[in-house]
């Protein structure tokens, strides 16, 4: 039971720290497409406007996409 309580408290601290980071950083926590090499695994069918703008700027500047 001691291990459970220690683990529970540690996880609560981690969640609290992440919440504080989101509040001060003003960036939402984002998911990924699973980290797979196959882009077909991604749930997103259409890219959002922000991503389209970023990719267009990268093409203009000659940088590779992130």
N, C-alpha and C positions, 0 to 999 in steps of 0.2 A: 504494500500500500504506500510505503514511503517513496518508492520509485515513481509511482503514478503521480503523487502530489508534486514531487520535484519536477517531473516532466510537464505536468499541467501548468505550473507556475512559470517555467522557462518558456513554454509556448505562448502563454499570455503576455509575457514580457516582449517576445519577438513580435507578436501581433501589434502590441502597443507602439513599439519602436517603428514598425512599418507605417502605422497610421499617422504617427507624428511626422515621419518623413514625407508622406503624401501631402499632409496639410501644409508643411512649410515649403516643399518643393513644387507644389502646384502641378505635379504630373501624376496622372492616374496610373495605376498598376495595369500593365497590358499583358494579355496572353500572347502566345505564339502560335504558329501553325504546327506545333508538335515537334519542331526541330528536325523533321525528316528531310531527306534530300529531294524527295519528290514534291514538287509544288502543288500537285493535285490533291495532297492531303489537307491543304489549307481550307478552312471553312469559308473564308472570304471569297465571294465570287467576283465582286467588282471592287476595285481599289477606291479608297476614300479620296476626297478632293485634296487633302493635305499630302497624301502619298503621291498622287499624280503631279502635284506642283513640285514636290521634292525631286521626283524622277526627271521632270522637265528641266529643272535647274541644273541637275547633275549632267544631263546630256549637253546643255549649253556650255557648261564649264569644263566638260571633258572628264569629269570624275566618274568613277564606277559607282554603281548603286550600292547602298548599304543594306 
